Amino acid sequence: MDDLPDTVKKCLDILDENLEILSNIEFDLNDEKNDELIPDMKLHHLYDMTEDVAESEKIKHAEFKLIRRQSED
């Protein structure tokens, strides 16, 4: 029973070490979903989609930075 706190600490350390990798995998999987194009789109739809993707990337980047800061605390 005395080993439990040490084991939990080791698990948390491993998670902290791999948090960035896990976050990148999650972002990559979500990016694959966002990469689908619809044929015969109008120009204004493409423009709107470009703005949406740029905004989404900014949000993802901010979320990643927040997660990293929280894991450092």
WOSULZI-V441379 format. One record per run of one state. SS is the DSSP state (h for helix, s for strand, l for the rest). FROM is the first residue (numbers start at 0). LEN is the number of residues. Records with the same first field share a line. If there is no record, write none. Layout:
BEGIN
SS: FROM-LEN + FROM-LEN
END
This chain:
BEGIN
l: 0-3 + 34-8 + 72-1
h: 3-31 + 42-30
END
